[in-house]
C-alpha cells in the first residue's frame, strides 16, 4: 500500500507518527547545530538528520508541516 492510499485511522496513525518523527529529528538537528556553534566545531551536513525524507512522506500523504 502506498502512503497516498491510506485512509481513516490508518492515515491518522501514520500522520501522527511522521509528525512526531519530524519533531524529534528537528530537535536533534537543532541541538547538534547549537553545540557545534558554541564549541566552534564543524557542523555536520543537514541531510544526515533525514528531515527532507520525513517532509516528503508527509507531503505525499497530504499533511506537510507548516513553516
N, C-alpha and C positions, 0 to 999 in steps of 0.2 A: 504494500500500500504506500502511496506517495503522500507527502505532507499535505499537498493540496486537496487530497481526497478525504481527509479526516473531517468528521462532523461530530456535533454533540459533545458528550462528556469526554470522548477520546481527544477531540481537538482542544477542549479546555485544559485537560491534563497536560498535553504536550505544550501548549502556550505557556501555562504557568511554570512548567519545568524549564522551558527555554528562557523565560524571563528571569527566573532565579539563577540559571547558569550565566546569563549575561551580566547580572548584577555582581555575582561572585567574581567573574573574570575581570570586570571593570574595576572592582575594588582591589583585586590583586595587582592589576597593572598600575593603578594609581599609587599603591603602596610602594611598588618597586621603583617607579619613576621618582617618587619623592625621596626615597632612601638614596638612590643613585645621585640625585641632585644635591642632597645635603652632604653626602660623603665625597662628592667630587669624582665618582666613578662613572665609567661609560655606561650609557643606558642601552638596554637590550633592544633589538628590533621590536616594533609594536606588534608585528604579526605573530609572535610566539604565544600570545595570550588567546588567540582564536576568537577575538571579538567579531571579526568580519564573518566568520562562518556561522556564528550564532545569529547575527543580524540577518544574514542571507536566509537562514532557515525561518526566522520569524517573518521576514518579508514574503517568503514563498507561501506561508500559511495565512498571510494577511494580517499579521499582528506586529508589524515593525515597531521598534522602540521609538518614542518621540525624543527629539533632541532639544 
